Amino acid sequence: MSLQENKKKLVKLGKNVTSLWLADRIDECVTKIERNMERYGTQFPSACGTNGKYRIKPNDDWTNGFWTGMLWLAYEWTGNEKFSERAMENIVSFQKRLDDHFVLDHHDIGFLYSLSAGAGFTVTGSVQCKKELLQAADVLMARFQAHGNFIQAWGKYGDPKEYRLIIDSLINLPLLFKATELSGDPRYSIVATKHYQMLLNTVIRENATTFHTYYFDPVTGMPSHGATHQGNSDESIWARGQSWAVLGIPLNESYLHSTPFPEKYQAVVDVFIEHLPEDLVPYWDFDFDDQHPSDKDSSSLAIAACGLLEAEKLQAYPQAKAMAKGMLYQLGEQYSTKNTPDNEGLLLHGVYAHSQGKGIDEPNLWGDYFYLEALIRLAKPSWQRYW
């Protein structure tokens, strides 16, 4: 399908989204979250499911914030305090993780703390949550490599084999912008801006497709080369990576208000939409299509829908909201778990790491979270985001 044909299909599908449809989908999600909450207790679900079930784990992964974020969303939708009480119990766990610096040698601090402490502060104004968010921002700041102007993604700080950033980091930067807002200290936003600008100039190719990761020379600090960790090849377009750009650029621009808006953005969105297959839900990598299929990644479409809804607020892409509605309608009707009550996820047919055989054709926490966030964004236009 062509770019224009896919746009038309999305807009047409989006016309089916009504207030009642949104409420029904959100209620389905909340019912499942409530049931899952009883099984998980104060522990956390694994990053992805196995046969539709999440394993129960301690607070030790980069994905745990998505679960707590869903608890906050459920509370905001229902007003039922059992969701907020459990979320605040999670906040205690996240504080201990900070105090022990437990599995935090990575850049995903925003995924963890924007959706736990950050959401908690947004919803309740909790002083404890504010303190925790600022402490988390300090952890992320400590990964900044001034020799290259980027936040190191993974591994021990300064490890020459891990001297790189990854596109997912776009969603971690709002934690730093928020820290400046709350503390008045400009250091956080300065670092976030330097990393953001370096990312736009490296991991996004000239044709508006995206690398997953980008390496820097540890000696000179100069950008070196793009590569992949999860995509089909170094030169392919990893679908979730492209969707991180669809969401991440407007998220960061909501703080920066660059003039003009990054010229690459519309082309980045075009690449994502143009590569959607017949049913508009992407394969895990855009090397694959309906003629040469592979496994779908529904989470990529949920992320992109949130991105377009954020872009709509900044008038950064034509018909962004109308197309986001179409994405959500297709997910809600064809890829949600509304007809599979035993599946603990909210979305079917996700992919975690295809090359590693992880979470293939399973629900995953980020797909679940962004699906629900996008529904809430549409149903409650005044909703204050957690990022």
Secondary structure, 3 states (H helix, E strand, C coil): CCHHHHHHHHHHHHCCCCHHHHHHHHHHHHHHHHHHHHHHCCCEEEEEEECCEEEEECCCCCCHHHHHHHHHHHHHHHCCHHHHHHHHHHHHHHHHHHHHCCCCCECCHHHHHHHHHHHHHHHHCCHHHHHHHHHHHHHHHCCEECCCCEECCECCCCCHHHCEEEHHHHHCCHHHHHHHHHHCCCHHHHHHHHHHHHHHHHCECCCCCECCEEEECCCCCCEEEEECCCCCCCCCCEHHHHHHHHHHHHHHHHHHCCCCCCCHHHHHHHHHHHCCCCCCCCECECCCCCCCCCCECHHHHHHHHHHHHHHHHCCCCCCHHHHHHHHHHHHHHHHECCCCCCCCCCECCECCEHHHCECCCECEHHHHHHHHHHHHHHHCCCCCCCC
